């Protein structure tokens, strides 16, 4: 009656944690659940490779989870915190670009990423929102809703671009990213913002 359990592997359970964290980010209006989802998104692929349980089912489940955690969740939080028509439009564009990015990824067989990966896009958008919420008032009364909306649209366009991004960062880059990710869980998103921005700009500079 429930034969689906026969094809679910241990890595798929990690993927399901990812999608649950995306839902919690929406329910509790908290970017930190998106950051946690990044951890499980990385773990499921690692575990699948180490346990030799890579499958088409797992790949599809991973993409569905990514749409929720790195597409719907950051898009919703952008609109939730900034409101207005511009934020709504940017949220829709970001989500659609993220879904297109994932669909293209599933049919490509390339060494590196084509277009900004949606987890990186979600990190950049989420940390950008947090930086504006944290420091925007100190910097002046700028139209932050419009500014963050433009950023969201630009990130979306980068996801569907043909810019090539490396899949595997260096060891020290990974250490710095890990520390920054941990700090972000304690409401210190600055390091994670710099990591996400640096990775995004690296692809732009590298592609020239």
C-alpha positions as CSV (number, residue, x, y, z in Angstrom):
1,X,0.0,0.0,0.0
2,X,2.9,2.3,0.7
3,X,5.6,1.0,-1.6
4,X,7.1,4.5,-1.8
5,X,9.0,3.7,1.4
6,X,11.0,1.1,-0.6
7,X,12.6,3.8,-2.7
8,X,13.2,6.4,0.1
9,X,16.8,6.4,1.2
10,X,18.6,8.0,4.2
11,X,19.6,11.0,2.0
12,X,16.0,11.5,1.0
13,X,15.1,11.9,4.7
14,X,17.7,14.7,4.9
15,X,16.1,16.3,1.8
16,X,12.7,16.2,3.6
17,X,14.2,18.0,6.5
18,X,15.2,20.7,4.0
19,X,11.7,21.2,2.8
20,X,10.3,21.3,6.3
21,X,12.8,24.0,7.2
22,X,11.6,26.0,4.2
23,X,8.0,25.7,5.5
24,X,9.1,26.8,9.0
25,X,10.9,29.9,7.5
26,X,7.5,30.9,6.1
27,X,5.4,30.1,9.1
28,X,7.8,31.8,11.6
29,X,9.0,34.6,9.3
30,X,12.6,33.7,10.1
31,X,15.5,33.7,7.7
32,X,17.5,31.4,9.9
33,X,15.5,28.4,8.8
34,X,16.6,29.1,5.3
35,X,20.2,29.0,6.5
36,X,19.6,25.7,8.2
37,X,18.1,24.3,5.1
38,X,21.4,25.1,3.3
39,X,23.1,22.7,5.6
40,X,20.7,19.8,4.9
41,X,20.8,20.6,1.2
42,X,24.5,20.0,1.3
43,X,24.3,17.0,3.5
44,X,21.7,15.1,1.4
45,X,24.0,15.1,-1.7
46,X,27.0,14.2,0.4
47,X,25.3,11.3,2.1
48,X,23.8,10.1,-1.2
49,X,27.2,9.9,-2.8
50,X,28.9,8.3,0.2
51,X,26.1,5.6,0.6
52,X,25.8,5.1,-3.2
53,X,22.1,6.0,-3.1
54,X,22.1,8.6,-5.8
55,X,18.8,8.3,-7.7
56,X,16.4,10.1,-10.0
57,X,13.8,10.1,-7.3
58,X,16.2,11.8,-4.9
59,X,17.2,14.4,-7.5
60,X,13.5,15.2,-8.1
61,X,12.8,15.4,-4.4
62,X,15.8,17.7,-3.9
63,X,14.6,20.1,-6.6
64,X,11.1,20.2,-5.1
65,X,12.6,20.9,-1.7
66,X,14.8,23.6,-3.1
67,X,11.9,25.4,-4.7
68,X,10.2,25.7,-1.3
69,X,13.3,26.4,0.9
70,X,15.2,28.6,-1.6
71,X,12.5,29.9,-3.8
72,X,9.2,30.3,-2.0
73,X,10.6,31.0,1.4
74,X,12.9,33.9,0.6
75,X,10.4,35.3,-1.9
76,X,7.7,35.3,0.8
77,X,9.9,36.8,3.4
78,X,11.0,39.6,1.0
79,X,7.3,40.6,0.6
80,X,6.5,40.0,4.3
81,X,9.1,42.4,5.6
82,X,9.0,45.1,2.9
83,X,5.5,44.9,1.4
84,X,4.3,47.0,-1.5
85,X,3.9,46.4,-5.2
86,X,7.6,46.4,-6.0
87,X,8.4,43.8,-3.4
88,X,5.6,41.6,-4.7
89,X,6.8,41.9,-8.3
90,X,10.4,41.1,-7.2
91,X,9.2,38.1,-5.1
92,X,7.4,36.7,-8.1
93,X,10.3,37.2,-10.5
94,X,12.8,35.7,-8.0
95,X,10.6,32.6,-7.5
96,X,10.0,32.1,-11.2
97,X,13.7,32.4,-12.0
98,X,14.6,30.0,-9.2
99,X,12.1,27.4,-10.6
100,X,13.5,27.8,-14.1
101,X,17.0,27.6,-12.8
102,X,16.3,24.2,-11.0
103,X,14.5,22.8,-14.1
104,X,17.4,23.7,-16.3
105,X,19.9,22.2,-13.8
106,X,18.0,18.9,-14.0
107,X,18.6,18.5,-17.7
108,X,22.2,19.7,-17.9
109,X,25.2,17.5,-17.4
110,X,28.0,20.0,-16.8
111,X,31.0,20.2,-14.4
112,X,30.1,23.6,-13.0
113,X,26.9,25.5,-12.4
114,X,25.3,27.4,-15.2
115,X,23.7,30.4,-13.6
116,X,23.8,31.4,-9.9
117,X,22.7,28.3,-7.9
118,X,19.4,28.9,-6.2
119,X,20.8,28.2,-2.7
120,X,23.4,30.9,-3.2
121,X,20.6,33.2,-4.6
122,X,18.5,32.5,-1.6
123,X,21.4,33.3,0.7
124,X,22.2,36.5,-1.0
125,X,18.6,37.7,-1.0
126,X,17.9,36.6,2.6
127,X,21.1,38.2,4.0
128,X,20.5,41.3,1.9
129,X,17.1,41.6,3.5
130,X,18.5,41.1,6.9
131,X,21.2,43.7,6.4
132,X,18.6,46.3,5.3
133,X,16.4,45.4,8.2
134,X,19.3,45.7,10.6
135,X,21.2,48.7,9.2
136,X,18.7,50.5,6.9
137,X,17.5,52.9,9.6
138,X,21.0,53.9,10.4
139,X,21.9,54.7,6.8
140,X,18.9,57.0,6.2
141,X,15.4,57.1,4.8
142,X,16.0,55.6,1.5
143,X,13.3,53.7,-0.4
144,X,14.7,50.4,0.9
145,X,11.7,48.4,-0.4
146,X,12.5,49.5,-3.9
147,X,16.3,48.9,-3.4
148,X,15.8,45.4,-2.0
149,X,13.3,44.6,-4.8
150,X,15.8,45.6,-7.4
151,X,18.4,43.3,-5.7
152,X,15.9,40.5,-5.7
153,X,15.2,40.9,-9.5
154,X,18.9,41.0,-10.3
155,X,19.6,37.9,-8.3
156,X,16.8,36.2,-10.1
157,X,18.2,37.1,-13.5
158,X,21.6,35.8,-12.4
159,X,20.1,32.5,-11.7
160,X,18.8,32.1,-15.2
161,X,21.9,33.6,-16.8
162,X,24.6,31.6,-18.6
163,X,27.3,32.7,-16.2
164,X,29.3,29.8,-15.0
165,X,29.9,29.3,-11.2
166,X,32.2,26.7,-9.6
167,X,30.5,23.8,-7.9
168,X,33.1,23.1,-5.2
169,X,34.7,25.9,-3.2
170,X,38.2,25.5,-1.8
171,X,38.8,24.1,1.7
172,X,39.4,27.5,3.4
173,X,36.5,29.0,1.6
174,X,34.3,26.2,3.0
175,X,35.6,26.8,6.5
176,X,34.9,30.5,6.4
177,X,31.4,29.8,5.0
178,X,30.7,27.3,7.7
179,X,31.7,29.7,10.5
180,X,29.6,32.5,8.8
181,X,26.6,30.1,8.5
182,X,26.8,29.3,12.2
183,X,27.0,32.9,13.2
184,X,24.0,33.7,11.1
185,X,22.0,31.3,13.3
186,X,22.7,33.7,16.2
187,X,21.4,36.8,14.3
188,X,24.9,37.7,12.9
189,X,24.3,37.6,9.2
190,X,27.2,39.9,8.1
191,X,29.7,37.2,7.4
192,X,27.2,35.1,5.4
193,X,26.2,38.2,3.4
194,X,29.8,38.8,2.5
195,X,30.3,35.1,1.5
196,X,27.1,35.1,-0.7
197,X,28.0,38.4,-2.3
198,X,31.6,37.3,-2.9
199,X,30.5,34.1,-4.6
200,X,28.1,36.0,-6.8
201,X,30.6,38.6,-7.8
202,X,33.3,35.9,-8.4
203,X,31.1,34.3,-11.1
204,X,30.6,37.7,-12.7
205,X,34.3,38.5,-12.8
206,X,35.3,35.0,-13.8
207,X,32.9,35.0,-16.7
208,X,34.5,38.1,-18.3
